[in-house]
């Protein structure tokens, strides 16, 4: 029997050090209020899925949506901020 081996070089190279750069960390810090507001909205929506939505769930979702919109507005008005989709 013959040994079967790859005749080509390894395609995937070793990964370099993949720590985030300071600029990336700064961008995350700038976007953190929006991220937290979106997580709160998602939590409110998931809670409403667990049972029949009531008035409290509706208010919680509405409040969370307003927080997301306010955070997007603040991020859009921030000088040097990345675009928000």
C-alpha positions, 0 to 999 in steps of 0.5 A: 500500500502507498501512503496518501499525503497532501502534495501541496503546502498547507492552505491555512497559515498559523493565525497571528496574534488576534487581540483587538487593536486599540482603535477597535476597542475605542470603537466598541466603547463608543458603540456600547450604549447602542449594543446594550440598548439592542440587547435590552430590546431583544430581552424584552421581545424574548420575554414577550414570546414566552407568554401571551403579551400583556400591557407591561410587555408592550410598554417594556418593548416600546421603552426599549425601542425608544432607547435603541433609537436614542442610542442610534441618534447619539452615535450618529451625532458623535464626531468620528463615529462609524455609520449606523445601519 
